[in-house]
Amino acid sequence: MGHGLEVTNGQGQGQGDGDAAPETGATSAAAEIAALRARHTDIEARLAELGRHPSMTGAEQLECARLKKEKLAGKDRLAALISGRSAATQVSGRLR
């Protein structure tokens, strides 16, 4: 039952073929932040779609609960990445 949501590896990153060039810590964090934000948008769209249903089936209720849990975990990971990146930027003396 495809809903246009990307399959992720549990870390907020899409599953690819692994042929991408190695990333540095900063680009890796930036890429993960971008992926988390994109996934967050996808989840919000699906939750809005489910919310328009006058009543949800058991499977839809389960999907809704799973998506809400994934959205919260993604927000927590995003906050950790942003705060960690901010701390590293302040330590190095560069503000972006």
C-alpha positions as CSV (number, residue, x, y, z in Angstrom):
1,M,0.0,0.0,0.0
2,G,2.2,2.8,-1.3
3,H,1.4,6.3,-0.1
4,G,4.4,8.1,-1.7
5,L,6.5,7.9,1.4
6,E,10.2,7.0,1.1
7,V,11.5,3.9,2.7
8,T,14.1,4.8,5.2
9,N,16.7,2.8,7.0
10,G,15.5,3.9,10.5
11,Q,18.1,6.8,10.6
12,G,16.0,9.2,8.5
13,Q,18.0,8.4,5.4
14,G,16.7,6.7,2.2
15,Q,18.1,3.3,1.3
16,G,20.3,3.7,-1.7
17,D,22.9,1.6,-3.5
18,G,25.8,3.0,-1.4
19,D,27.7,4.4,-4.4
20,A,27.8,7.9,-3.0
21,A,31.1,9.6,-2.2
22,P,32.1,9.6,1.5
23,E,30.8,12.5,3.4
24,T,32.5,14.6,6.0
25,G,30.9,15.1,9.4
26,A,29.5,18.5,8.5
27,T,28.0,17.4,5.2
28,S,26.8,14.2,6.7
29,A,25.0,16.1,9.4
30,A,23.6,18.6,6.8
31,A,22.4,15.7,4.6
32,E,20.8,14.0,7.6
33,I,19.0,17.2,8.6
34,A,17.7,17.7,5.1
35,A,16.5,14.1,5.0
36,L,14.8,14.4,8.4
37,R,13.0,17.6,7.3
38,A,11.8,16.0,4.1
39,R,10.6,12.9,6.0
40,H,8.8,15.2,8.5
41,T,7.0,16.9,5.6
42,D,6.0,13.5,4.2
43,I,4.7,12.3,7.5
44,E,2.7,15.5,8.1
45,A,1.1,15.1,4.6
46,R,0.1,11.5,5.3
47,L,-1.2,12.4,8.8
48,A,-3.3,15.2,7.2
49,E,-4.6,12.8,4.6
50,L,-5.6,10.3,7.4
51,G,-7.1,13.1,9.4
52,R,-9.5,13.9,6.6
53,H,-11.1,10.4,6.9
54,P,-14.4,10.5,8.7
55,S,-13.4,7.3,10.4
56,M,-10.2,5.2,10.2
57,T,-9.8,1.5,9.9
58,G,-7.8,-0.4,12.4
59,A,-4.9,-0.4,10.0
60,E,-5.1,3.3,9.5
61,Q,-5.2,3.9,13.2
62,L,-2.1,1.8,13.6
63,E,-0.4,3.7,10.7
64,C,-1.3,7.0,12.3
65,A,0.1,6.0,15.7
66,R,3.3,4.7,14.0
67,L,3.7,7.9,12.0
68,K,3.3,10.1,15.0
69,K,5.9,8.1,16.9
70,E,8.3,8.3,13.9
71,K,7.6,12.0,13.6
72,L,8.5,12.6,17.2
73,A,11.7,10.5,17.0
74,G,12.7,12.5,13.9
75,K,12.1,15.8,15.7
76,D,14.2,14.6,18.6
77,R,17.0,13.5,16.2
78,L,16.8,16.9,14.4
79,A,17.0,18.8,17.6
80,A,20.1,16.8,18.7
81,L,21.8,17.4,15.3
82,I,21.1,21.1,15.4
83,S,22.2,21.6,19.0
84,G,25.3,19.5,18.4
85,R,26.1,21.4,15.3
86,S,25.5,24.8,17.0
87,A,27.9,23.8,19.9
88,A,30.6,22.7,17.4
89,T,30.2,26.0,15.5
90,Q,30.5,28.0,18.8
91,V,33.6,26.1,19.9
92,S,35.4,26.7,16.6
93,G,34.6,30.4,16.9
94,R,32.7,30.6,13.6
95,L,29.0,31.6,13.5
96,R,27.0,30.6,10.4
